[in-house]
Amino acid sequence: MQYSLLLSCICIPHAVPLQPKRIWTSSKFNNEKRSADRLICNNIRGHCTRVPRNVNMEKLQSGYLFPEICMREFEHSQKHPHAKLIRLGIGDTTEPIPDIITSAMVEHARALSTVEGYKGYGAEQGNMALRMAIALRFYRGVGVKGNEVFVSDGAQNASGIERVSGCTGSIFSGNSSPFFQESLPAYIDSSIIVGQAGKPQDETGKYENIVYMKCGPENNFFPDLSTTSRTDIIFFCSPNNPTGYAASRQQLQQLVEFAKANGSIIIYDSAYASYISDDSPRSIYEIPGAKEVAIEVSSFSKFAGFTGVRLGWTVVPEELLYMNRYPVIKDYNRIVCTCFNGASSVAQAGGLACLSREGFRALSAVIDYYKGNAEIIGGAFASLGMKVYGGKNAPYLWVHFPGMSSWDVFGEMLDKAHILTVPGRGFGPGGEEFVRVSAFGHRESILEASRRLKNLYK
Ligand SMILES: Cc1ncc(COP(=O)(O)O)c(C=O)c1O
């Protein structure tokens, strides 16, 4: 198939022929963004171009998990217009950003209105001061340098996971077959979009070419690597979303050894590292040799309440090489410079404030608040005799409902207690029988949710 590109010619919105009926659902993050919408094209009218649809898009199954949950929430609100819904589903932060951080952003924004303070584009890779501050704050003692840190507008967006996935599709040539824990749907969906997955299998919902690793309580949330096939790319998230489990040093050592022995690259997501309370590693680079086999993606979203502000980073170590000895960082830099014009300078000013001594201290208090929530809601489930995992090193609880469908449990909590959670099945086939409960919320909602759960399951 040949694609021809008309540079300098871009599609403009009124050229789009479809006028779909738009059904508004409640949003992924807040009311204002009620645009996790489903577009229903009943009577599609318009002009068919000769542009074929990307076949990989056709492989995607039934939409992204969170829009599906939003739709259920919307239906629930229609059915129970007066119910006070408690949202412990989509893991969005709820507490205000400490003033020291927003003040830095305000100051930066105000300066943009002055001749002296105005700044336009920054470096695509991020401000060097911020890159250095990230290296110092999160990677002190493990040898990550500022130039190996690439600042992005979040871990998931076009610059973090998606970009790394884009890289795995576009710069790691060859037969890539990602390996996944039960984890963030974005890993799988972005791998499908860039063409790394084969066909979906109807019976299991799994994709060909993807090696799924079940990481549950029965194996201490870590796969048996002795029976695991080799893949080019290994996605690994710790502390894990959804299970809330942080991998131990010994487990990560095994993972690094496995990647080294197989010549694989680990894409390590540490978005929740700041929630770790015990001595579990906060970065894959705490494991000797990891810089030769791992890229780390991380975020200010859950560390600093920047889910709306948008800021994240990716570490690509200089030591990481392709099979032909070419440094991966050079291609990563090339892709960043091609696809991204840099994170917002206002957000980066906020990011620097987060990493200052006072900013970091203020954020630790917010994180402790969420961890307090996790203890309360986890305690409620435990008092009902349920098995609850996570919560200590992450803002998520992974609650077991043996023998039950996770969508049924999700529906029951929504219908009978007006509590929104996430069905474990949405994170992969191994998530069946579990629901993920988020600890992000105001304390009074968490206390109220605990009361309702105790009533529902007493
Ligand atoms: C494990 C994990 N990684 C990445 C992200 C996305 O983070 P960001 O908001 O920086 O895009 C999330 C969001 O929930 C997440 O749970």
The ligand as a Tripos MOL2 file, in Angstrom:
@<TRIPOS>MOLECULE
LIG
   16    16     1     0     0
SMALL
NO_CHARGES

@<TRIPOS>ATOM
      1 C1          0.5270    3.2720   35.6050 C.3       1 LIG1
      2 C2          0.1740    4.5480   34.9160 C.ar      1 LIG1
      3 N1          1.0390    5.0670   34.0520 N.ar      1 LIG1
      4 C3          0.7520    6.2070   33.4060 C.ar      1 LIG1
      5 C4         -0.4310    6.8650   33.6080 C.ar      1 LIG1
      6 C5         -0.7360    8.1140   32.8460 C.3       1 LIG1
      7 O1         -0.1920    9.1860   33.4710 O.3       1 LIG1
      8 P1         -0.2860   10.6560   32.8510 P.3       1 LIG1
      9 O2         -1.4170   11.3380   33.5110 O.co2     1 LIG1
     10 O3          1.0330   11.2560   33.1880 O.co2     1 LIG1
     11 O4         -0.4830   10.5320   31.3870 O.co2     1 LIG1
     12 C6         -1.3550    6.3720   34.5020 C.ar      1 LIG1
     13 C7         -2.6240    7.0790   34.7140 C.2       1 LIG1
     14 O5         -3.4840    6.7190   35.4320 O.2       1 LIG1
     15 C8         -1.0500    5.1740   35.1780 C.ar      1 LIG1
     16 O6         -1.9020    4.6320   36.0320 O.3       1 LIG1
@<TRIPOS>BOND
     1     1     2 1
     2     2     3 ar
     3     2    15 ar
     4     3     4 ar
     5     4     5 ar
     6     5     6 1
     7     5    12 ar
     8     6     7 1
     9     7     8 1
    10     8     9 2
    11     8    10 1
    12     8    11 1
    13    12    13 1
    14    12    15 ar
    15    13    14 2
    16    15    16 1
@<TRIPOS>SUBSTRUCTURE
     1 LIG1         1 GROUP 0 **** ****
